[in-house]
Amino acid sequence: MLVALTVAVSVAALALAAWCGFAALRDQPTKDWHFIGMAVVSALALVQLVVGITQLARGEKPDQGSVIFVSYLIGALLAVPMAGFLSLAERTRWGSTTVAAGAVVLAVLEVRLHDIWGG
C-alpha cells in the first residue's frame, strides 16, 4: 500500500475534522464549503480504494488478509459520505460535529489499513 497516499488521506481527514469541529464550536451547521471538503476527502479515499484493489490484482498480499483489507478500504470510503448525509438531516451544530467525528473515524481507519497491509 502506498504510504504517501495513506498519509494524504489521514491528513486531509484530520483537517476536515478540525474544520468541522471549529464550525461546531461556533454553533454552525455544515455549509457548502464543508461539503466540498468532504468531496475532496472522499475522492482521496476512492483513489486509495482503486490503488488497493489494483495492488491486490497484481498479486501483492496484505499481512492480515485480503478480505479484511478490502473491508477496511470500503469502510474508509464510506465513513465521510455517510457522516455528510447524516449532517444534512441535522442542520445544527451537531451536523458539523457528526462530520468531524466521521473524519476522525476515517483517520483511525487509515492507521488500521496501514497495519493490515504490513506497515
N, C-alpha and C positions, 0 to 999 in steps of 0.2 A: 504494500500500500504506500502511496506517496505521502511522505511525512509533511512535505510543504503544503499539500492540499488539506491534510487534516488540521494543520496549524492554521491555515487560512480560514477554514470553516469555523474552527473554535474561536478565533479572534473576532471574526465577523459576528458570530452568535453572542459573544460576550459584549461586544459593542452595542448590538441591538438590545441586549438585556439592560445595559446601563442606560441607554437612551429611553427605553420604555419605562424603566424604573424611575428615571428622573421625571418623566411625564406623570407617572402615578403620584410621585411626591408633590407635584404641582397641581394635583387634583384634576388632571386632564385625561380624556379618553384617547384611544388610538386615533390618529389622524391619517390623512392620505400619505404623508411622508413616512409614517411608520410602516404603512403597507408596502411602500416602495422598498424600504429597508428589509422587510420580511421577504419580499420577492428576490432581492439580491442574495440573502442568506439561503433561501430555498433553492435558488439556481446553483449556488455553490454545492449544496448537498446533492442536487441532481447530478452535477458533474462528478462528484465523488461516487455516487451510485454507479454511474456508467464506467468510470475508471475501475472500480472494484470488480464489477462483473466482467469487464474486459480482462483483467488480470486473472480472474478465475478461469475464463475461457482459454487463456493462453497456457494454462496448466499450473500456475502458481497456486499454492495452497496456504491458507491461514493455519496458524498453530492450533487453534481451538475448534476447527471445523467450519466447513463452508456454509452449512445451514444457519448456524449461529451468526456468522459474519454477514450473510445476506439479510437475515432478520434485523440485525442492528442497522445495516445500511438503509433498509426500508423504514425502520423506526426513526432514524435520523432525518430522512427525507420528509416524513410526515409530522415531526414534532412542531415546527414553527407554523406551517399552514393550518394545522388543527387549532393551535392557540390563537391564530389570527381569526379563524371562523368563530371561535368562542368569544373573542373580543368584539365581534360585530353584534353578538347578541347582548352583550353587556356594555352599553355605551356610557360607562362611568370610568372613574379611575381604576376600577377593578379589571376593566378590559385591558388597560395598559399593564397592570400587574400580571395578568394572565399571559400576555405575550412575553413579558420579561421572564416569567417562570419557564415558559416553553423554550426560550432561548438558552436559559441555563441548563435545562434538560438536554438540549442539543449539544452543548459544550461537554457535558458529562458523557453523553453517548460517544462523542468523538474520542475521549480518553479511553473509553472501553473498546472502541473499534481498533485503536492503536494497539491495545493489549491483546485483543483477539488475533490480530494479524501477526503478532510476534515481536512487537516493538519494545 
